[in-house]
Amino acid sequence: MIALSGSPIVNGSDSRRVFALDFWGFGDSALPRSYHETPFQITSYVEMVHEFMDNLGIARAPIAGHSMGGTVALQFALDYPDRVEKVVVVGSPIVGSSLNPFLKLAGYGWIARMVWRFPVIRSSIMRILLAGDSKRVQQMIFRDVQRTSLDSFFRSIGDLRETDLRQEIGYLSPPALGIYGRRDNIVSPSNAQLLANGTGVAQVAMMERSRHFPMSDQPEDFVAALVGFLRGKGGYKAQQDVISI
């Protein structure tokens, strides 16, 4: 999921109108009319965000994403830096090899088809991955997976598995915030240090009591970090160290 924060609703106000969109094949988004051959790749989702901003007349805005959405947000900031005020990534892989082994396997078509064909297998895997998460998070993920198409799932995971932004993020120009959960078993928290070391424009927070959904596990700390970063003007400072919260 990508969230774009548009211009302040009232001049001088911190209130912003937030736009959230589901990628093609996920949530309420239908399959695309174009990009028929590769609609479920990171590059295609970057172009989806670009078209979304163009269609809504959003010239420039802060952009944020969770998990794969954050990887898309980073790639978007690299490809279209003039469209991005700031970029926020939450539990997002910088390198795809850091994904949970179950997810990496699901990026192979024949495995994904088997998982989709036998719901009991899919449910068992999800219960293993989400065993330490709250009931609210588990229900949300089970609901979202049911609304996801087979092709969008395994093709996007397969592309994410091959992603490696370690070299590219050195060219990132918009200020960046990374938020990771120390107990994340979906995306390795080691990505936090990769982001901190890989760019001179990032500040990174490690939420010690969080898993893959720090906005749910530590909501007050999450909001404080996010709002502080978005409001920051002259006081913004990047660092190579990861700050524990």
Secondary structure, DSSP 8 states (H G I E B T S, - for coil): -EEEEEEESSTT-S-EEEEEE--TTSTT----SS--SSTTSHHHHHHHHHHHHHHHT--SEEEEEETHHHHHHHHHHHH-GGGEEEEEEES--SBGGGB-HHHHHHTSHHHHHHHHH-HHHHHHHHHHHTTTS-HHHHHHHHHHHHTS-HHHHHHHHHHHHT-B-TTGGGG--S-EEEEEETT-SSB-TTHHHHHHHH-SSEEEEEETT--S-HHHHSHHHHHHHHHHHHH-STT----SSEEE-
